[in-house]
Amino acid sequence: MFPDESRTTFARSDDHRRIAYAEYGDPDGIPVVFFHGTPGSRLSGRLLHPAAAERGVRVLAVDRPGYGRSPPWDDRSFLDAGAFLAPVLDDVGVRDAHLVAFSGGSPHALAAAIAAPDRVAGVDVIAGATPPAVSEETPRTQRLLGTLAARTPIALRGLLRGQAWLAARLDPSVVVSQYTADGGADVIPDAVAEGVRADFLEAFARSRRGAVAEFAMLAADWGIPVSEIGTDVRLRHGEADTNVPIGDVRRFVSRIPTASLRVLEGDDHLGSLLSSAPDVFADVAARSSRDPDAEDHDGSDARRR
């Protein structure tokens, strides 16, 4: 169902930063850049492979700085997202791409739509995080991680190292339970659970600094002028999501003039990603087929590949 491995490729930014990414889905399909959660890695793209392959979508799953095989970049902000989006698109030879973001990947995708609007064809956010300005129901664990990241980052790096050590030795359901509501881990297929654990382990395989930096960024002012986003933003969010409560999402979406929200009845955090990926990719394919710039004069797809 899911590929065991995907070749890791490295792109380089103008200032010689190395960005790792892997490809899933249809290698000749419509390009989509996937922004993993916090924590996460390029390996989370495995979960999207079946839906992407079936709908003609080429997923470029990026390791953000400090995760997986991308070196850390400690002083980055969300608005630096364009600096690691553009090199990946240049590396595969495409002018622009749709962005799909999960959970903590949301602010990076939204920021990229502002920082590099000519490289972004549209944004889909699944179970996306919300900024502190609208977050009235932030779960206790998220608040704790943000506080530790800001005040004692070295201690948090040690805590995350310990979590990864345990995750490698315990049943995958232990990791999955972090992204599901009560009892949700019990209904996740074994292959998906193993993929979630592999992604978690890869996130911390070489460094914990990416996660620590992002936990601090998520808990502070995002610095993203979302009212300036010009491209369409489509949010999908589970009604039963206990990681990012739906009330906070409703308040956030009202601040983005180009945004729409689809509430997924009964879905929790991870369930939202698994259930909505086929619809997201079907929508991307449909929008691309209607885009007059997607084809050159002889009808061949000149822009997307």
SVG drawing of the C-alpha trace seen along z (x, -y; Angstrom):
<svg xmlns="http://www.w3.org/2000/svg" viewBox="-20 -42 47 46">
<polyline fill="none" stroke="black" stroke-width="0.4" points="0.0,0.0 2.7,-2.4 6.3,-2.5 8.9,-1.3 11.5,-3.9 11.7,-6.8 15.0,-8.2 16.1,-11.3 17.2,-14.2 19.0,-17.3 18.4,-20.8 20.5,-23.8 19.4,-27.4 21.1,-30.5 23.0,-30.7 24.1,-27.0 21.7,-25.6 20.9,-22.0 17.2,-20.9 16.3,-17.2 13.1,-16.0 11.5,-12.8 9.0,-12.1 5.8,-10.1 2.7,-9.6 2.9,-9.9 6.4,-10.9 4.9,-12.6 2.0,-14.2 0.9,-17.6 3.6,-18.9 2.5,-19.4 4.9,-20.4 3.9,-18.8 4.7,-20.5 4.9,-17.9 3.7,-18.5 5.7,-19.5 7.6,-17.3 7.8,-15.4 9.9,-14.6 9.8,-13.9 8.8,-10.3 5.2,-11.5 4.8,-11.7 4.4,-7.9 1.0,-8.3 -0.1,-10.3 1.4,-8.0 -1.7,-5.9 -4.1,-8.9 -1.5,-10.9 -0.6,-8.1 -4.3,-7.4 -5.0,-11.0 -2.0,-11.9 -0.2,-14.0 3.5,-14.2 4.2,-14.8 7.5,-16.6 7.8,-16.0 10.4,-18.3 12.4,-18.0 12.2,-21.5 15.5,-22.8 16.5,-20.7 14.4,-17.7 15.5,-14.4 18.4,-15.1 18.0,-18.9 20.6,-20.8 19.2,-23.1 18.6,-26.8 18.0,-28.1 17.2,-31.8 14.6,-31.2 11.1,-32.5 7.9,-31.3 8.4,-33.9 11.7,-32.1 9.6,-29.3 10.1,-30.6 13.8,-30.1 13.4,-26.3 10.4,-26.1 12.0,-27.7 15.2,-25.5 13.1,-22.4 10.9,-23.6 14.0,-24.7 15.6,-21.3 12.7,-19.5 12.3,-22.1 8.8,-23.5 7.7,-27.1 5.1,-26.7 3.2,-24.1 0.3,-23.6 1.1,-23.5 -0.5,-21.0 0.3,-21.4 -0.5,-19.2 -0.7,-20.4 2.4,-22.5 3.2,-22.7 0.3,-25.2 2.1,-28.5 5.0,-27.6 2.7,-27.1 0.7,-30.3 4.0,-32.2 5.3,-30.8 2.2,-32.1 3.2,-35.6 7.0,-35.3 6.9,-33.6 3.5,-34.1 4.7,-33.5 5.8,-29.9 2.4,-29.0 -0.6,-27.9 -2.8,-27.3 -2.7,-26.2 -4.6,-23.3 -4.3,-23.0 -5.3,-19.8 -5.7,-19.9 -3.6,-23.1 -2.1,-24.7 -3.5,-28.1 -1.6,-31.2 -1.7,-32.2 -3.8,-35.3 -6.8,-33.1 -6.0,-30.0 -8.3,-30.1 -8.3,-26.3 -4.7,-25.3 -4.1,-21.8 -2.0,-21.7 0.8,-19.6 1.1,-22.2 1.5,-25.0 4.1,-23.1 6.2,-22.4 6.1,-26.0 7.2,-27.2 10.1,-24.7 11.2,-25.6 11.3,-29.3 12.8,-29.0 14.9,-25.8 15.5,-24.6 18.4,-22.3 16.1,-20.5 13.5,-20.1 16.0,-18.6 16.9,-16.0 13.2,-15.2 12.6,-14.7 15.7,-12.5 14.2,-10.3 10.8,-10.2 12.5,-9.0 14.4,-6.3 11.1,-5.0 9.2,-5.3 11.8,-3.1 11.2,-0.3 7.5,-0.5 4.5,0.3 3.7,-2.2 0.4,-2.9 2.3,-4.9 3.3,-7.5 0.0,-7.3 -1.8,-8.2 -0.2,-11.6 -2.2,-12.5 -5.5,-10.8 -8.4,-11.3 -9.2,-8.8 -9.3,-5.3 -8.4,-6.6 -5.1,-4.8 -7.0,-1.5 -8.6,-1.9 -5.4,-3.0 -4.2,-0.3 -0.8,1.3 0.9,0.0 -0.2,-3.5 0.8,-3.3 4.3,-2.1 4.6,-4.9 3.7,-7.5 6.3,-6.0 9.0,-6.0 8.2,-9.7 8.5,-10.5 11.9,-8.7 13.3,-10.3 12.3,-13.8 14.8,-13.3 17.3,-11.0 20.0,-13.6 18.8,-16.6 16.1,-17.9 16.7,-21.5 14.1,-21.7 11.3,-20.7 12.5,-22.9 12.7,-26.0 9.2,-25.4 7.6,-24.8 8.9,-28.2 7.8,-29.8 4.3,-28.3 3.8,-29.6 4.9,-33.1 3.5,-35.8 3.7,-34.1 4.5,-37.4 2.5,-36.3 0.2,-39.0 -2.4,-36.5 -4.7,-39.3 -2.2,-39.7 -2.5,-36.2 -3.7,-36.4 -4.1,-32.8 -6.9,-30.5 -6.5,-28.8 -8.7,-25.7 -8.7,-24.4 -10.0,-21.0 -10.3,-20.2 -11.7,-17.4 -14.5,-18.2 -13.0,-15.7 -9.4,-17.1 -8.1,-17.4 -4.6,-18.6 -6.0,-21.7 -9.6,-22.4 -12.1,-23.4 -13.1,-26.6 -9.6,-28.0 -9.7,-27.1 -13.0,-28.9 -11.5,-32.1 -8.4,-31.8 -10.1,-31.3 -12.1,-34.4 -8.8,-36.4 -7.8,-35.0 -9.8,-36.7 -9.2,-34.0 -9.9,-31.1 -12.6,-28.5 -13.2,-25.8 -14.6,-22.3 -15.3,-20.6 -14.7,-16.9 -17.3,-15.3 -15.9,-12.7 -12.3,-13.0 -9.5,-13.6 -6.0,-15.1 -4.4,-12.2 -7.8,-11.0 -8.3,-14.3 -5.1,-13.8 -5.9,-10.2 -9.6,-10.9 -9.1,-14.1 -6.0,-13.4 -7.9,-11.8 -10.3,-14.8 -7.4,-17.3 -5.6,-15.7 -8.7,-15.3 -9.4,-19.1 -5.8,-19.9 -6.1,-17.8 -9.4,-19.5 -8.1,-23.0 -5.0,-22.3 -7.1,-21.0 -9.0,-24.2 -5.9,-26.4 -5.2,-27.9 -1.5,-28.4 -1.0,-24.7 -0.9,-23.8 1.1,-25.3 -0.3,-25.9 -0.1,-22.3 -1.9,-21.0 1.1,-19.5 1.7,-20.2 4.7,-22.6 4.4,-24.3 3.9,-21.6 6.7,-19.2"/>
</svg>
